[in-house]
Amino acid sequence: MNRRQFIQNTGLTSLGLALSNNVFSAERKIKIAVLGTGWFGSDLLLPNALASGKFEIVALCDVNQKAFQKSLDVLQKAGLPKPVIFSDYKKMYEMPDLEAVIIASRTHWHALQFIDACKKGLHVFLEKPVSFDIAESKAMMTAHQKAGNVVVVDFERVQFGINEQIKAYIDSGAAGTIRQVLVNLHNPEGSVVEKPVPNHIDFEAFCGPAPKQKFLCNPDSDTPNWRANYAFGHGTMIDWGSHYLHNARKLMGLGLPDSVMATGGNLKNIGQEQPDYMDVHFKYGNLPVQYSQRAWGYQSLNPDTNIGVWYMGEKATIFEGEFGWEVYPEGGKPKINHGEIGFKPWTEEFNVKMNDGIKKQFVELYDGIMAKSNKNISAPLSDAIQTNTAMIMADLAYRTGMGIVTKESLNPKSNTMATQLLKREYRAGYKHPSENI
């Protein structure tokens, strides 16, 4: 993805009309805070929370003092009051009238911030990946169940309606039995360089429970490229690739994989912590699901299928793209197209549909809070954890060089090295939440 083009063409421009029509609705609004005001929090999540007409932004929190400005600009353009600014999320959680929080921080912080929100009775819109390790996920689920709060995890692609269309086609028998699923994420990523920490970022707080890291950025930026540091997440596979595995899981009705094998490495970005290619084989019963990732510019024969999911049936093969799908029938019959399948984030169509999907999730959050129920949440925590767990298992299989057998227990039974990595070590001064269960 060209991130600069994506940012320039998303929330701040295409949401202008929606903001003016909805944010002044007389309906009671939920007081919500934004924790993490980087490009996604400021350009997509905050504007769509406002565009839903259901929320009032009362606070912002970030350790990057420059990151606040985008969010403040959105609110100012909408004629809304300036929120309270925090650098410490725990102090923000003490606000007496706060009802909910958008957690858009980096993955390595999610567990602590989510669990603390649950303890305060706050409802949560949680950016994925859910957690850094599997022990954190268990602790988060326990905290959620104890609090009884409403939680939406940001898998906006389940809102696009494509899964339902493809499932109806498969259920009709037109594709025959689906024998294999292939998830593609072939997208070039730029290099990163180490830089001095700028004065406007509290990098000690940014690292938090993770080990102190190098300050890695894109060459033309002074913002941390968190995907480049393994300690801040698990790279592109878990951050971005989770969307497409989640789609495949939902469409095919899959839970946790029975086994996982993975290979990968660096062919171009030599010396970086994260692999620039990955091949993962998940086994779900008799259904093999393969994940394939290339970050150095791989192009398939049809570039529109570089990013998405293949469903390979006995009578037809189906490709699920971002907002459309295609059918390739057996016997060389003409393909059947159902909308745009290519990943084209700089187009107006992409921006409008992406914003609409995120806005629908905020409406779900609001309706759930009003009903005091998670029943109608399309991406609940329990389901998101299964996708997150599968991807973490894939990463552990790659890093240990061994296959993993797992089923329902969230434990890699055949890989003692991976078992030791189910819970990462927290930095001094921070306590892993699993120790409190």
Phi and psi in degrees as a GROMACS rama.xvg file:
@    title "Ramachandran Plot"
@    xaxis  label "Phi"
@    yaxis  label "Psi"
@TYPE xy
-84.0106  97.8796  ASN-2
-61.8985  -37.2795  ARG-3
-64.376  -44.488  ARG-4
-63.1847  -39.6205  GLN-5
-60.3464  -47.3806  PHE-6
-63.096  -42.8681  ILE-7
-66.8307  -22.4289  GLN-8
-113.163  13.3511  ASN-9
-102.951  -126.776  THR-10
-53.1531  -43.6028  GLY-11
-65.7696  -24.3544  LEU-12
-102.376  -53.5604  THR-13
-76.9706  -9.92419  SER-14
-98.267  -0.486766  LEU-15
-56.1514  -47.4724  GLY-16
-65.918  -42.6439  LEU-17
-61.4862  -39.0551  ALA-18
-62.8446  -45.8834  LEU-19
-66.788  -26.6297  SER-20
-85.607  -29.0961  ASN-21
-113.445  -31.3335  ASN-22
-70.8367  -14.3659  VAL-23
-102.171  19.1506  PHE-24
-58.4572  147.095  SER-25
-77.2814  -10.6252  ALA-26
-62.6379  141.961  GLU-27
-59.3651  130.586  ARG-28
-101.734  147.622  LYS-29
-83.8387  132.587  ILE-30
-81.4573  117.277  LYS-31
-128.458  150.298  ILE-32
-115.617  156.466  ALA-33
-112.697  118.539  VAL-34
-106.295  100.524  LEU-35
108.299  95.8159  GLY-36
-107.814  37.9332  THR-37
-75.1171  -161.569  GLY-38
-60.8221  -40.1609  TRP-39
-75.7526  -42.9928  PHE-40
-62.7572  -41.9703  GLY-41
-84.0422  -36.5038  SER-42
-90.6283  -21.9515  ASP-43
-125.078  -52.4361  LEU-44
-69.822  -52.6735  LEU-45
-59.9883  -50.103  LEU-46
-59.0766  -36.9276  PRO-47
-76.942  -29.728  ASN-48
-61.0812  -42.4064  ALA-49
-67.9946  -43.6461  LEU-50
-63.4127  -24.4623  ALA-51
-67.4209  -20.5114  SER-52
74.4218  12.554  GLY-53
-110.48  -9.69882  LYS-54
-132.311  150.886  PHE-55
-116.78  122.985  GLU-56
-81.3839  112.197  ILE-57
-107.794  -13.3149  VAL-58
-158.091  152.295  ALA-59
-129.776  144.619  LEU-60
-139.492  131.512  CYS-61
-163.351  153.733  ASP-62
-93.4833  -1.80631  VAL-63
-104.111  107.588  ASN-64
-64.4603  -27.2279  GLN-65
-76.955  -22.0241  LYS-66
-68.7665  -21.9297  ALA-67
-65.4399  -29.006  PHE-68
-62.0976  -39.3173  GLN-69
-59.8182  -45.3054  LYS-70
-63.943  -41.3835  SER-71
-64.1153  -36.4199  LEU-72
-63.6895  -42.3182  ASP-73
-59.6631  -46.8381  VAL-74
-67.4578  -39.3437  LEU-75
-64.5482  -43.8093  GLN-76
-63.1178  -29.2106  LYS-77
-84.8482  -1.97028  ALA-78
71.6751  29.8611  GLY-79
-102.809  156.311  LEU-80
-62.9526  151.37  PRO-81
-72.7012  129.499  LYS-82
-76.7213  168.242  PRO-83
-76.2745  137.077  VAL-84
-102.147  133.05  ILE-85
-131.111  151.655  PHE-86
-109.946  -11.3532  SER-87
-118.694  112.274  ASP-88
-64.9381  -29.5946  TYR-89
-64.8607  -36.9701  LYS-90
-68.0251  -37.4104  LYS-91
-63.3194  -40.1725  MET-92
-63.432  -16.6464  TYR-93
-80.1886  -8.07829  GLU-94
-56.686  124.435  MET-95
-65.4764  -26.3402  PRO-96
-102.21  4.9808  ASP-97
-71.095  133.146  LEU-98
-114.899  -26.4941  GLU-99
-153.387  163.824  ALA-100
-142.425  140.488  VAL-101
-94.6341  114.731  ILE-102
-97.9181  101.276  ILE-103
-119.828  28.6907  ALA-104
-80.5095  -175.708  SER-105
-77.0353  156.592  ARG-106
-55.4166  -38.7867  THR-107
-66.8919  -13.5667  HIS-108
-98.8443  -13.952  TRP-109
-56.3149  -46.714  HIS-110
-60.4132  -50.5877  ALA-111
-63.604  -44.7772  LEU-112
-68.6138  -36.9737  GLN-113
-67.6599  -48.1094  PHE-114
-63.5439  -39.6265  ILE-115
-64.6039  -35.541  ASP-116
-64.718  -42.306  ALA-117
-60.8561  -41.5908  CYS-118
-62.9586  -28.5041  LYS-119
-88.9802  0.757404  LYS-120
75.0352  20.9044  GLY-121
-85.3386  139.945  LEU-122
-78.1517  153.972  HIS-123
-134.302  131.653  VAL-124
-102.891  109.433  PHE-125
-106.794  123.722  LEU-126
-70.6349  142.078  GLU-127
-86.8697  160.554  LYS-128
-63.4474  149.356  PRO-129
-59.7842  -48.1105  VAL-130
-151.431  167.882  SER-131
-80.6541  -41.288  PHE-132
-129.645  169.815  ASP-133
-74.6206  -34.9276  ILE-134
-62.1733  -35.2065  ALA-135
-63.0116  -43.2352  GLU-136
-57.6542  -42.9984  SER-137
-62.1249  -43.916  LYS-138
-65.4743  -36.5912  ALA-139
-66.0653  -41.1042  MET-140
-65.6718  -39.4727  MET-141
-62.4986  -44.0963  THR-142
-64.3478  -40.3961  ALA-143
-63.3722  -45.9053  HIS-144
-65.2125  -37.7299  GLN-145
-67.9541  -40.4696  LYS-146
-76.4466  -31.0568  ALA-147
67.3112  24.6681  GLY-148
-83.6217  166.814  ASN-149
-91.6854  131.308  VAL-150
-131.901  128.771  VAL-151
-117.849  128.68  VAL-152
-101.222  137.972  VAL-153
-76.6331  77.7011  ASP-154
-112.854  74.445  PHE-155
-66.4357  -20.5259  GLU-156
-67.8574  -17.9785  ARG-157
-72.3502  -9.77318  VAL-158
-90.3878  -6.24152  GLN-159
-80.1822  -14.2941  PHE-160
85.7431  -4.78855  GLY-161
-71.3237  -40.5535  ILE-162
-55.055  -45.7708  ASN-163
-64.0133  -39.3439  GLU-164
-65.0425  -44.386  GLN-165
-68.3503  -40.4657  ILE-166
-61.0595  -41.0795  LYS-167
-63.2202  -38.5071  ALA-168
-65.5179  -44.4062  TYR-169
-65.3116  -43.3097  ILE-170
-63.8553  -24.3337  ASP-171
-72.0906  -14.8614  SER-172
90.3453  -1.06201  GLY-173
-65.3084  -29.032  ALA-174
-94.9001  -5.3601  ALA-175
71.5654  -168.777  GLY-176
-69.7453  131.949  THR-177
-78.3423  118.888  ILE-178
-100.334  -18.6217  ARG-179
-159.155  149.26  GLN-180
-124.685  135.851  VAL-181
-127.292  120.908  LEU-182
-100.245  123.868  VAL-183
-108.171  136.815  ASN-184
-142.377  83.1383  LEU-185
-108.853  100.477  HIS-186
-149.015  123.675  ASN-187
-67.1023  141.451  PRO-188
-124.377  142.772  GLU-189
-74.084  168.299  GLY-190
-80.9555  164.768  SER-191
-124.346  156.839  VAL-192
-132.591  154.175  VAL-193
-85.437  136.477  GLU-194
-133.59  162.832  LYS-195
-65.9269  147.185  PRO-196
-70.7496  124.298  VAL-197
-69.9272  156.957  PRO-198
-65.244  -24.7692  ASN-199
-83.3741  -0.573449  HIS-200
-117.566  127.238  ILE-201
-86.9341  86.7611  ASP-202
-70.5203  -26.6423  PHE-203
-61.3501  -44.6538  GLU-204
-70.967  -34.4178  ALA-205
-60.7892  -44.5987  PHE-206
-65.9418  -38.8909  CYS-207
51.9692  -123.571  GLY-208
-73.8277  -11.6463  PRO-209
-80.7509  158.137  ALA-210
-59.8501  150.014  PRO-211
-60.0849  130.411  LYS-212
-114.698  166.845  GLN-213
-67.3677  148.927  LYS-214
-89.1396  97.6058  PHE-215
-104.02  131.968  LEU-216
-137.155  164.665  CYS-217
-68.8859  152.332  ASN-218
-54.7292  -31.5261  PRO-219
-101.924  21.9272  ASP-220
-136.051  157.488  SER-221
-119.195  20.5789  ASP-222
-102.859  135.399  THR-223
-57.4419  131.906  PRO-224
-90.5222  88.748  ASN-225
-66.4669  -23.5364  TRP-226
-63.9735  -23.4353  ARG-227
-78.3548  -18.6213  ALA-228
-101.915  117.657  ASN-229
-57.3257  -36.1822  TYR-230
-66.9615  -16.4897  ALA-231
-95.3046  -9.41233  PHE-232
177.955  -153.774  GLY-233
-127.792  26.9716  HIS-234
78.6274  -165.074  GLY-235
-63.0842  -37.0193  THR-236
-55.6582  -50.2245  MET-237
-82.1369  -34.1929  ILE-238
-71.0614  -54.0752  ASP-239
-98.2531  -43.6593  TRP-240
-61.2996  -24.7121  GLY-241
-57.4889  -33.1154  SER-242
-57.1753  -43.5032  HIS-243
-81.0595  -35.9028  TYR-244
-65.1901  -37.355  LEU-245
-62.9984  -43.3097  HIS-246
-57.2294  -47.3306  ASN-247
-63.5057  -41.6138  ALA-248
-60.9659  -47.1047  ARG-249
-64.2864  -45.6303  LYS-250
-65.8148  -39.9282  LEU-251
-92.7633  -1.79872  MET-252
68.725  42.1913  GLY-253
-98.6539  146.739  LEU-254
-102.11  -116.895  GLY-255
-93.8246  146.983  LEU-256
-71.3161  152.133  PRO-257
-73.9506  -35.0318  ASP-258
-153.973  159.057  SER-259
-140.738  133.706  VAL-260
-130.538  148.227  MET-261
-151.997  145.437  ALA-262
-133.985  157.998  THR-263
176.149  -171.966  GLY-264
162.08  -161.799  GLY-265
-122.788  118.002  ASN-266
-100.286  -25.9836  LEU-267
-119.73  -50.4076  LYS-268
-85.9718  62.0689  ASN-269
-61.8731  132.789  ILE-270
94.7504  -14.501  GLY-271
-78.3116  152.195  GLN-272
-70.3403  -33.7445  GLU-273
-92.9039  139.563  GLN-274
-68.0023  145.761  PRO-275
-99.0972  1.46432  ASP-276
-146.938  145.013  TYR-277
-145.14  140.864  MET-278
-131.582  117.559  ASP-279
-120.719  137.639  VAL-280
-119.048  110.845  HIS-281
-98.1317  142.007  PHE-282
-116.788  116.778  LYS-283
-111.679  92.8474  TYR-284
61.7693  -123.924  GLY-285
-92.6468  4.37842  ASN-286
-102.802  113.099  LEU-287
-81.1435  134.452  PRO-288
-122.656  120.986  VAL-289
-109.724  137.271  GLN-290
-113.022  127.436  TYR-291
-126.709  126.209  SER-292
-131.487  134.623  GLN-293
-135.165  124.814  ARG-294
-109.77  11.8594  ALA-295
-118.453  21.6702  TRP-296
100.539  17.5663  GLY-297
-56.3256  137.728  TYR-298
-126.027  127.135  GLN-299
-78.3877  173.499  SER-300
-60.1201  -32.7269  LEU-301
-116.592  100.19  ASN-302
-56.6183  -22.7871  PRO-303
-65.4002  -16.6147  ASP-304
-102.021  14.083  THR-305
-63.6368  -31.8617  ASN-306
-128.696  118.026  ILE-307
153.713  -160.923  GLY-308
-131.777  131.091  VAL-309
-98.3808  133.703  TRP-310
-115.664  111.344  TYR-311
-101.066  106.666  MET-312
-104.583  171.509  GLY-313
-72.0466  -27.7824  GLU-314
-108.8  -18.7723  LYS-315
-163.035  154.608  ALA-316
-109.609  137.879  THR-317
-118.172  136.352  ILE-318
-114.428  126.401  PHE-319
-102.548  113.251  GLU-320
-94.7984  -161.513  GLY-321
-68.2074  -48.3254  GLU-322
-129.587  11.567  PHE-323
-156.08  178.697  GLY-324
-150.879  155.285  TRP-325
-129.64  149.892  GLU-326
-117.203  132.648  VAL-327
-116.644  94.8958  TYR-328
-68.8446  160.473  PRO-329
-66.3052  161.76  GLU-330
74.6787  15.7788  GLY-331
72.6722  18.3659  GLY-332
-67.6638  157.041  LYS-333
-59.9201  142.777  PRO-334
-67.3304  156.421  LYS-335
-116.691  120.13  ILE-336
-102.954  137.525  ASN-337
-129.536  71.6739  HIS-338
93.9946  -176.713  GLY-339
-74.8706  121.755  GLU-340
-100.33  -16.4328  ILE-341
-76.6338  152.594  GLY-342
-90.1981  104.752  PHE-343
-133.715  78.2639  LYS-344
-71.6447  -9.06438  PRO-345
-95.4111  4.26443  TRP-346
-89.2874  152.698  THR-347
-64.0769  -37.4446  GLU-348
-59.9781  -44.7486  GLU-349
-59.6386  -48.5383  PHE-350
-62.0039  -43.9968  ASN-351
-63.4306  -44.3984  VAL-352
-71.3632  -38.6869  LYS-353
-63.261  -46.0179  MET-354
-61.8602  -39.4098  ASN-355
-63.9882  -39.8881  ASP-356
-63.8531  -42.9761  GLY-357
-67.7259  -40.4386  ILE-358
-61.2862  -39.7651  LYS-359
-61.3469  -34.8396  LYS-360
-66.4304  -37.0438  GLN-361
-69.1325  -33.5837  PHE-362
-65.2218  -40.6793  VAL-363
-59.7394  -43.6515  GLU-364
-60.0171  -46.7677  LEU-365
-62.0789  -48.8156  TYR-366
-61.7757  -38.4097  ASP-367
-64.0529  -41.6439  GLY-368
-63.1815  -43.4034  ILE-369
-64.8247  -36.7466  MET-370
-88.1719  -6.80669  ALA-371
54.2217  47.6525  LYS-372
-154.334  145.706  SER-373
-98.844  9.03044  ASN-374
-57.3409  -41.476  LYS-375
-102.632  18.0119  ASN-376
-78.7568  123.692  ILE-377
-77.865  -23.0968  SER-378
-129.345  72.6869  ALA-379
-74.4721  165.066  PRO-380
-59.3036  -43.0374  LEU-381
-59.3548  -40.9466  SER-382
-73.5601  -41.2401  ASP-383
-62.4326  -34.4688  ALA-384
-63.294  -33.7825  ILE-385
-66.9186  -40.568  GLN-386
-65.3564  -45.3909  THR-387
-59.8406  -42.9082  ASN-388
-63.6752  -43.9835  THR-389
-59.6642  -42.143  ALA-390
-70.1646  -38.4883  MET-391
-63.6835  -41.6602  ILE-392
-60.0838  -38.3978  MET-393
-64.0172  -41.9198  ALA-394
-64.6691  -41.6163  ASP-395
-66.6074  -37.5241  LEU-396
-63.1827  -40.6549  ALA-397
-65.4209  -46.4841  TYR-398
-73.4538  -27.6454  ARG-399
-93.2102  -13.7291  THR-400
70.7988  21.453  GLY-401
-133.841  149.647  MET-402
-71.7002  159.956  GLY-403
-126.882  133.442  ILE-404
-107.154  126.703  VAL-405
-149.831  143.701  THR-406
-158.287  109.56  LYS-407
64.9753  -21.2928  GLU-408
-91.2959  -9.35524  SER-409
61.6581  25.6592  LEU-410
-124.347  130.898  ASN-411
-78.6114  87.0289  PRO-412
-61.2192  -30.0455  LYS-413
-100.611  4.05119  SER-414
-130.94  95.8961  ASN-415
-66.2801  -31.3179  THR-416
-64.1014  -42.8387  MET-417
-67.3662  -36.4189  ALA-418
-57.1045  -38.3127  THR-419
-67.8788  -18.9486  GLN-420
-99.0721  4.1247  LEU-421
-63.7553  -24.8136  LEU-422
-131.765  116.577  LYS-423
-80.6655  159.879  ARG-424
-82.1204  130.239  GLU-425
-85.5105  152.438  TYR-426
-67.9572  154.167  ARG-427
-53.7845  134.312  ALA-428
99.4317  -10.2666  GLY-429
-123.421  143.374  TYR-430
-116.28  126.893  LYS-431
-61.0109  131.035  HIS-432
-63.4701  -22.3232  PRO-433
-65.7612  -19.7633  SER-434
-73.6735  -11.8439  GLU-435
-99.7586  -2.05091  ASN-436
